């Protein structure tokens, strides 16, 4: 799974969990494979309702500390990348703005 996909999934889950909802895989809008990948990497904790089909059976209990760390790291990497773009502006764009 790509880091960007993980980031999107974790942020969406964080927002859902913030409101006290324990969503099922189906309610999250993610495939079972994405959720299983996040569980396998120990980024989230899932629970089992013990009934229903797979997308309705498993609920997301929490984002684990590693998941919150992943979100923070990705934001930091993006901030560094954006900072680099500001400190090294494109000379073509800079010249065009002056004219």
DABELMO-V211912 format. One record per helix or strand of 3 or more residues. SS is the DSSP state (A for helix, B for strand). FROM is the first residue (numbers start at 0). TO is the last residue. Records with the same first field share a line. If there is no record, write none. Layout:
SS: FROM-TO, FROM-TO
This chain:
A: 2-17, 24-27, 31-39, 53-56, 64-86, 90-97
B: 43-47, 57-62
